């Protein structure tokens, strides 16, 4: 069984370009600032944790695409 998967370069580029949407990124930054200042409500803490999980999952999806494209850092 082969471990090679073929995919169009456009698809790989699209996966490598995945990011949080601007509004989501802005919300994460606002929550992180409030967290740094000790001002998060329990609801906001749960929201921040959910955003962090989404961000980590995006990074895990992007990593192989970046490797295929030769854009990884040592």
N, C-alpha and C positions, 0 to 999 in steps of 0.2 A: 504494500500500500504506500503510495507516494505521499510525502508531506508537503508537496509544492502546491500552492494554490495560485491560479492565474486570475488577474483582475485588470480591467482597463486602467490606465494611468490616471485618467480623469477621476475615477472612483477613489483611487488611492490619494490623489491630491485633495479631493473633497473631504475625506476622512481626516487627513493631516491638518486641514484648515478648521476643523471643528473647534468651537469656543462657546463659552456662555454668551447669550445675547447681551447687548450693551446694558439693557435694563437690569438683567440678572446680575451682571458684573458690578453695576453701580450699587445694587442692593447688598451684595456680598461685602463690598467695601464699607458701606454705611454700617452694616451689622458688625463688621470687624472693628471699626472705630469705636462703636458703642461698647463692644466687648472689652477692648483695651481699656476703656474708661470705667469699666465695671457697671455699665448702665443697661445691660440686656435684661429684658423680662424673660420669664421662663418660656413664653411663646417664641420670642425672638431667638433665644438660645436653640430651641428645637428647629426653628427655621434656618439658622446658620448651619447647624449640623447637617440638615438636609441639603443645603447648597454645597457644602463641602463634599458630601457624598457624591452629588451629581458631578462636581468638578473632578473628583478623583476618578470617577468612571469615564469621563471624557478623556482624561489623561491616559487611562489604560487602553482605550480604544485607539487613540492617536499614536501611541508609542510604536506599534508595529508598522504603521503607515510611514511614520517619520524615519524609521530604520530602513525600510525599503527604499525610500527616497534619498537616503544618505544624509539626513538632516539631524542625526542624533549627536549629542555631545559626548565626549569620552568621559 
